[in-house]
Amino acid sequence: MDRATTSLTAPDRQPLMLDRTRIMGILNLTPDSFSDGGSYRDVDAAVAQAKAMLDQGATIIDVGGESTRPGAQPVGAQEQMARVLPVIERLHTALPQAWISIDTTRGAVAAAALDAGACMINDISAGRHDQAMFELATQRRVPIVLMHMQGEPGTMQHDPKYDDVVAEVESFLLERAGAAEQAGVGRANILLDPGIGFGKSTEHNLTLLAALPWLSALGYPLLLGASRKRFLAPDLPPRERLGGTIATTVLAALAGVALVRVHDVAANQQALEQVRGWQMAECGGQMADGG
């Protein structure tokens, strides 16, 4: 995959170039998310936060109305739509070119969000929860993120086990990508997510982080979502795990990951700019030496 020419496309949006690692800002419109539950349930506060993340360097805003933290219970489609649609509509009206992703496993929610102004789907079930999701992505010609998860949010952290976590995650993601392509989703609009923290122990998470260069070379853009997760600093509250989050962002950028999904956009954008500077300096040095 040639990152210099790789881009995501969606109707009524400028193509989103993935020539370097970009940021997906997290906007949880839920009362019970593990890190920021209840912070942005007011529409004005949510839209202000989305605009702030875009100003700080986010390229995509990922809007979700259902918590997927360990132990979370499912939220119905109507409740999800009540939470996310007013925010998506307002944000799209104010910034019609902004890339907005809907974080849901339900096709009805995704369809309504796309109607309201979203242009991308982030499905942690990788199309398994709702068979209509691939058809929707095909018909609307929008990108879709397919994530690996062992089990489901309510039980996924109950002693997860793998014989070979990297091989099993890779096999799953390639199978789901193949299913999406067979359903008509364009290959260039399929992104893969190894699902850090979704049915994985700390050891599994660290092993997958070490394998990011391999996973990034599977032929699809890769998304990494490790922001504020427990394995980064289990003795600290989520908002104090920024250092660990930034470390994973740097690892992701060096490994060729296309998107990092984070809460703290400004600090992670600063880290990405430093990595970009190092890479440019290295390239310049090699050219000066005749490389």
N, C-alpha and C positions, 0 to 999 in steps of 0.2 A: 504494500500500500504506500503510495507516494503522498506523504503528508503535505507537501508543498502545493498539491492540487486537490486535496481532499476537501469536500465541503458538504454540508447538510443543506437540503433544499426543502422549501415548503411554499405553498401558494401565498402570494401577496407579501412575501418577505424577501429581503436581500439574502443571497446565499451566505451561509455561515461558514467561513473558512476555518479549517482545523489544521492549519499549517504549524500551529504551536498549541500548547496546552491552554485551554480556556476554562473559565469558571462558570459553573451552574450554581446560582445562589438559592438557598433553601428558604422557602416561605411556607411554614406549617400553619395552617388555619384550623388548628385542633386544640382541644382543652387538655390533651394528655400526652403530647409528644415528649420524649425523654428529656429533651434539652430546653425547649422554649414553649412548652405547652401553654396555651392561653395568652401568649404575648401579643398575638396579632389577630384576635377574633373580631375586632372592630375594623370595618372596611377602610376607614381613613388611615388607621395605623398600619394596616397591611399594605395599602397602596404606597404609603410613605416609605415603608421599609423596602418594598420592591424597587422604588425609584432610587433610594439610597444605595442599594446593592448595585444597581446598574451604573450609578455615578462612580462607585468605588472600583468598577472594573468587571463586574459580572457580565457575561454574554447572554446567559439564559436565566430566567427565573422559573424555578420548579415549584409549582403551587400544589399543595396537597390538603385534602380534607379528611384523611384517615391516618391515624398514627399506626406505624408499623414497628414500634419498639417491641422488644421481647415481652410477651405476655399480653399484648394489646388484643382487644376484641374487635371483630369486624364492625364497620359502620355502613349502614344502608346507603343505596344510591341517592335517595332523595335528600338525606341529611348531608352527604358529601356535596351535592350540588348546591344546597342552601349555603354551605360554607364557602365554596370556591367561586361560584359564578359571578356574584356581585363584584368581587375583587378583580377577576379576569376581565370582566366587561369594562370596569373603570380604568384599569391599567391599559387595556388595548385602545380605549378611546383617547387616553392621554398620550400614549406612545404606540402608534399603530405599527411601527416597524420592530418593536421589541419582540424578542424571542421568548415565548411563554410556553412552558411545559406543564402538562397535567399529570400529576403523580397519582395513579389509580390503577386498580386491577379490573374495574368494571367498565364495559364498553359503553353503557348508557351515560356514565359520568364523563368519559372521554369524549363522546360525541357532543354532549352539551357544552363541554369546555371548548372544543374546537369551534363550535358555533359562536361561542362568546368571544373568541379571539385568541385562544391558544393555538399553537402550531406544531406541537410535539407531544408525544406520549411517553411516559416513564412507567413501565409496568413491571413491578417487582415479581410478578408471577410468570413473566415471560410468555404471556399468552395462554397459560394453562387454566387460569381462573375463568376466563370468558373467551370462548372460541371466536366471538365476534370481533375481538381486538385486531387481529391481523387483517380481516376484511375491511375494518374501519381505516386502518393505517394505509391500506392499499387504495381505497376509494378516495381518501382525502389527500393522498400523496404527501404524507407527513412522516418525519423520522419517528422511530420507536426504539426505546431502550429496553433490552431484554436482560433480566437479572437472574443470577443463580440464587436459590434459597433451598435449604434442606428443611422440609417440614413447612409450617406456616407460623406467622408471628406469635400466636398464642402459646406454641410449644417448641419453637425452633431452637431454643437454647437449653433444652432438656437433654444434656449429654450427647451433643452431636458427634458422629463418628464417620470416618472415611478410611479407606485403605490407602488412597493416594489422593489428597485433596486437590492438587493441581490438575491431575489427569481427569478426575471426575468432574470438576468444574468446567474444564475445557470441553470435555465430551458433551456435557449438558448444553453449554452455550452454543456450540456448533450445531447441535441437533435442533435447538430452538431457532437459530438463525436460518437453518435450512428449511424449517417448517414455515417461517415467515416468508422466505423467498418463494417457496412453492405456492404460498397463498397470494403472491403477487407484490409483496413489499419490495421496493427497489433495494438492491444490495447496499448501495451507498447511503441509504437512510436507515440502516440497521446498526445500532450500537450495542455493545456487550458490557455487562457489569458483573464482576466476580462475586458481588454480594458480601462485602466485608461485614461481619457481625450478624449475618442472617444464617443461622444454623451453623456457626463456626466457633470453635474455642479460640483462645488467644494464640495458641500454637498454629492453628489453621490459618488465622488472619495473617500472622507474620510470614508464614510459608507462602501465602498468596501474594503478599507484598514483595517478597523476594523474587517471585515469578512474574512480576509485571512486565519485564522486557519480553518474555515469552508470550504472555497473553496479549500484549500489544501487537504482536506480529501475526495474529491469527487471520488477518485480512479484513477486520472490521474495526472501526473506531472503538476505543475502550473508555468507559466511564469508571471512575473510582469514587466511592462514597465512604470515607472513613471519618468524616468530621465529628469531633467530640465523642467518639464512641468509647465505650468502657475499657476496652483492651489497651487503649493509649495510656491511661493513668487510672486504674481501678479505684484508687483511694481518694481521688479528687472528684468534685462535682463536674458535670458536663462542661459548664462554661469556663472551667479552669484547665481544660485540655487543649488549649490552643497550640502550645508548643508541640505536642505530639501530632496534632492535625497538620501543622506546617511541615513537619518532617515527612509525613506521607505525601503532601503536595509536592515537595521537592523530589522525592523518590519517583512520583508519578511523572513529573516533567522530564526527568532524566531517562525514564523508561519509555517515553513516547506516548503516554496516555493522552487521549484527546480532551477529556473533560474531567474536572474534579468538582464534586458536589459538596459545597461547604456552607457553613453558617456565617463565618467571619470573613467576609469578602475582602476587605481592605488589607488585612494582614497577609492573607494568602495570595492576593494579587501582588503585593510587594515581594513576596518570596518568588513568585513566578517571574517577575521582572528581573530579579537577580540571576535566576537560572538562565533566563534568556540572554542576559548580559555575558555570563560566563561562556555560554555556547557561542555567541557571536565573537567573543574575544579569542576563543579556541580556534574557531574557523579562520579568523583573520591571521592568527599566528601560523597556522598551517599553510595559508596562502603565501605569507611572507617568506616561509621556509621553502616555498616551491611545491608544497603539497597539493 
